[in-house]
Amino acid sequence: MGLTVPSARVDIAEHFPSLVPYARAVTLLYPRIGNPGREDSSLGGPLLWPADEAWPSCAATDHYNPARDCAVVGPVPVAMVPVLQLFRRDVPALAFPPGTDVLQVLWCPLVHS
């Protein structure tokens, strides 16, 4: 279900006319507590991932773990962490490349120099 955000109390274009050329329609992500499945759009939920495809990993030589006194971990591969999964049906205003219907964002949980 789509939600609409109320109009701004201030006319931004009036106060910052130089920003007008950069105005775009946006999709506001409004996550709620739930139990998403692999077939759902979610923030931090499970991803729909092919069983025969390897899970992405980061093998950067300079990544380190701040929880372990900043010990260098690289180049040992570290599994990427799922952050966001959006399906075209849930975000119709988002432009997907032809032939695709899901956007997945993954993140390396370690720090890089």
Number of C-alpha atoms within 10 A of each C-alpha: 3 9 9 7 7 6 7 7 6 8 10 11 12 10 9 9 10 9 11 11 8 6 8 7 7 8 13 11 10 9 10 8 6 8 9 14 12 12 14 16 24 24 20 15 17 19 23 14 12 8 7 6 7 8 11 15 15 17 15 17 14 13 23 20 15 11 8 9 8 12 11 17 18 17 13 13 14 17 16 16 17 19 16 17 21 19 18 15 11 14 17 10 11 15 10 14 9 6 6 10 14 17 14 16 14 16 14 18 15 20 14 13 6
